[in-house]
Amino acid sequence: MPDDVIPNRFKNELRNLGDVDTIHVRINSNGGSVFGAYAIMNLLKSHKARIITYNDGIAASAATLIAMAGDKIVSALGALWMVHLPLTSATGNSNELKKTIEILDTITEGMADIYHARTGIDRDVIMQMLHDETYMSSKEALEKGFVDEVTELEVVAYLNEDKTTAFFNNLAVSMRDVRNKDAFVALMPSQPRQKPPKPQNIQSSNPQKEEKVMNLAELKAKHPEIYQAAVQEGIDQSLSSEAITTAKNQSYAEGVAAERERIKEIDAMALPGTEKLTNQAKYETGITAEQYAVSLIKAQKEQGKEYLAQSKADAAELDDVQASGAPQGGDDEEAAALLAYAAERTAQNKK
């Protein structure tokens, strides 16, 4: 998943599609941010259009989550699928590292739920696939239920000569990021697809003598107006490229800022005892702070019901206790004396 395809930008792209019946999502990615993938997956699932996702080369890691959003999942012949445990890097003390482990475990459970719901494979088997970093061909993915259809469209996939990089339709995937290399290499073609032969020299069918190709100096001397137009076109293209790069960087920065602000707002509302709900909101569901507030209220309401029910249950054993009259004897005399004293003080104060 390219770094510039962040949830906010993807959300805007979906909105710009307007009222459509079907959305085709083409995937050729070795993965990326699991949080971004969750957000994009949920955006697709919540859209009213029919979603068809395609693996055009490789769908690995977080990219498989986006593929799972499809009402129909299609894989090209020769495409590769890979699922594994979520990865991260962390620094800090033991408490902070334990918290990171808890978050990773929560994400893993969520991924297992998604794959289980889609394929029907037992969750224990899914968990083992994640631990093993499992690679699947399109046909294997079809057999396991990750895919609904395999097309005849072939993928140009191969390893470079020193087997340090794999290519899927010109997408480069570094082998340094592959842990289960044997399984990966076993599914790759032994030889890249042969490049078409270079065209042979063909005699021109034009009986006129072909014009000699000019260099820039000759072009400037003989055709200054064409030279100037070419220079200006080059400048315009350069400016356009810079503008696109700037826009992408700005979009990425805005997306990062928005995500940080969302997590900050959720942290500000978090209450003791709601850690699981809070972590799900921040790292799994990708819901807004407003939606988190609603879920928090619902959770508190449920906790209140449970508290009242428990209190009622605790008090049930007192229902059979019989009421008794006011105490007699010395206690009554002491109470009467106190009341008389209070009445006397009140009368004195009124004077």
N, C-alpha and C positions, 0 to 999 in steps of 0.2 A: 504494500500500500504506500504510494508516494507520500512523502512528508507533507506536501502542500495540500493533499486531500484531507482536510480536517473536517470534523463534524459540522462546524458552522458553515463552511463553504459548501459542503455537500447539501446541507439543509436549504441553502439559498438556491442551489442548482435544482433541487426537487421542486421548490416553489416556482421557479421560473418555467418548469415544464407545463404548468397549468393543469387543466382538467384532462388527463389522459387515461386511457383504459389499460394500457400495458406499458411496463417499463422494463427494458433490457439492460442488464448490468454485466459488462464485460470485465473479467478479472484475469490478470496475469501478474501475480505479486507473490513475493516470498515472505510477506507479512509486515508487521509494524506494531504500532501501539494497540494493545488489546482494548484499552479504554476507548480509543477512537473507533475501533472495529465494532465494539458493542454499541456505541452511539449510532454509527451508520446502519448497523443491522436493525436497531430499533426504529430508526427513521423509515427504513424500507418496510418493515413489518407493519408499521402503523399507517402506511399510505394505502389509500383505497384502491389503487391500481393493482392489476395482476403483475407480480414481480417474477421475471425469469432471469436467473443468474447463470453465467457461462464461465467455465474455466477454460480459457483459451491457450494456456501454456502451463502455468503452475499456480496452485492455490495452496499456500502453506501457512501454518501458524495462524495469526489473526485474520488472514485473508479468508480462511475457511469459515469463520464466523459470519462474514458478510455473505458468503455463498449460501449459508444455511437460511438466509432470509428469503430465499426464492420459493415461490409457490411451485415452481418447477426449476430443477437444477440440471444443467446440461454441461457435459464435459467433452472436449475435443479428443479425438483419438490420439493417444500418445501424451496427453496431459498428465501432470503429476499432482498428487494430493499429499499433504503432510499435516499431522496433528501431533502436538507435544505439550508438555507442561509450560505454563507461562514463565518467562524469564525476567529478571531485573538485576540491578546492581544496587548495593546498599552500604552505607557506612553509619556508624553510631555505636552506642553502648548496647549491652545485651538486651535491655528492655525494648529499645528501638528496633533491633534486629528481630526479636520475637514478634513484634507487631508486624513487621514486613512479612514474616513467614505466615502469620495469620491471614494477612491480606492475600498473599499468593494462594494459600489453601482455599480461601473463599472464592477466588477467581477460578481456580481449578474445578471446584464443585459446580460453579455456574456453567463452565464450558461442558462438563460432563452431562449436565442436565440438558443442554441444547443439543448435543450430539445424540443423546439417548432418545430425546423426543423426536428427532428427525429420523433416526435409523431403526429404533426399537431394539438396538443392541443392549444387553444387560450393562448396567452402570459399572459393575466391577470390571467387565471386559473393556469398556471405554476407558476407565481409569488406567488399566494396564497399557492400553494403546498410547495414552498420553505419556506415561512413564517411559515407554520404549522408544519414543519419537518414531511413530509409525508412518511409513511411506506407502502409498497406494497408486497403482496405475488406474486409468479411467475405468477399466473393466472390473478391477478389484473394488473400487469405490462404488460402482454400480451394484455389485454383488452384496456389499455390506450395507447398502441403503443410503449412502452419502449422495448418490447421483440418481436421477430419474431417467436419463437418456445419454447415450454416447453417440456423437455424430461422427461422420466420416472425414471431417476436416482434420487433417494431420498437423501436428505441431513440429516445428523445426527445433528440435532439442538435441543437444550434444555437449560433451565435455571438451575443453581445450586440451592440447597435447600433453601438458604436464598435470592435468587433472586438478587444477586449482580453482577453476571457474566453470560453471555450467551455464548454458545459454538456452533460454526458452523464448523463441520468436524475438531474438535480439535482446531479451532481458537477461542481464548478467547476474548470476547468483554465486557469491563467494563460497567456496568449499570450507573455508575457515569457520563459517557459522553452522556447519553441518556436524552434528554429533554422531549420528548413526550413518557413517559414510558408506559402509558396506551395503546397506539397504538402498541408499540413494543411488550409488553407482550401478547396482544390479538392475535398476529400472531405466537407466539411461542407455540410449543407442550406442553401440560400440563404435560407430563411425558417423560423423555428421553427414547430412544430406549433401550429395555431390552438387557443386556449383555448376550452373549451365556453362557449356563451352563458350569461349570468346568468339565473337562473330568473325568470320573470315573476311579478308579484304575483298570488297565488292567494287567492281568497276562502275563508275557513274554512268547512268543512262542518259545523262544530259550531254549532248554533243559539244556544248559550249565549254570552254576552259573554265575550270572552277577558280574562284577568286582566292588569292593567297591570304592565309590568316595573318592578320596584322597584330603587332604588339601594341602596348599602350601608347608608346611614343608616336608610332605611325598613325594610330587611330586619332590621336590628338591633332596631328599635323594635317591629316587628310579630311577628317570629319569632326571638327571641334564641337559642333552642336551635339553629336551623339556622345562624344566623350564627356561633356558637361552633364548631359542627362544621366549617364551611367554613374558619374561621381555623386550626383544628387540622390539617385536611387540608393546608392550604398549608404549615404548618410542617413536617409530616411529609415532604411532597414535597421541600421545600428541604433537609431533613436527608439524605433519601435521595440527592438529587443530589450533595450534598457528599461523601457516603460513596462514591458511585460514582467521583467524580473523584479522591478520595484513593486508592482502590484501584487505579485506572488508573495514577496517578503512581507509586505504590509498585511496581506490577508492572513498569512501564517502568524504574524505577531498579534493581530487582533484576535485570532482564534485561541492562541495560548493565553492571552490576557483574560479573555472571556471565561475560559475553563478554570483558571486560577481564581477568578472572582466567584465563580459558581461554588467551587470547593470551599472558599473562605466563608461565603454566606451560609453554607450548610454547617460548617464547623461552629459558626456563631450561634446557631440554633440548637445544636446537639445537646442532649440532656443525659445525665448519668443513667445507665441501664439501657440505652438505645444504641450501643456501639455497633451491633450487627446491622441494624437498620441504616445507620449513618454510613458505614463502610459500603454497603450495597448502593446507596444513593451516590456516593462519591466515585466509586470505582467500577460498578457493574451496570446499573440501569442508566446512568447518565441523565437522571431527571433534573429538572430545574430546582432552584431553592424553594420556589413557591410550591411545587409538587411535593418536595420533601416535607415542607411545613404541614401540608394536608395529611401526608402519611404519618407524620409525627403525632398529630392530633388524634388520628384514628388509633394509633398504638397506645397513646395515653388513655383513650377512652376504654380500650379493651383491658388495659391494666387496672383501670378503675372498677370495671365490672368484676374482674377477678378478685380484687381486694374486697369489694362489698360481699361477694359470694362467700369468700373465705371467712370474713368477719361474721356473717350470718351463721355459717357452719360452726364457728368457734363458740358462738353464743347459744347454740341450740341446747346444749347440756344444762343451761340455766332455766329452761322453760318449765321444768318440773319443780323448781324451788318454791315452796309455799310462802306467802306474805305473812308477816308477823306484826302484832300491834306495837304501839309505842312503848318504850321501856317504862317500867313502874318503879316506885320506891325512891331511893336516894337520887337517882338521876332526875326524876320529876321535880323533886323539891329544889334541886340545884337550878334547874331550868326556870322554875317559878321565881326564885330569888333574883336571878339575872334579869328576868323580864320586869320585875318590880323596880329594880335599880335603874334600868333603862328608862322606864316611864317617869321616875322621879327626876332624872337628869333632863329629860325632855321638857318637863313642866318648869323647871328652874330656868332653862334657856329661853322659854317663851316670856318669862317675866322680864 
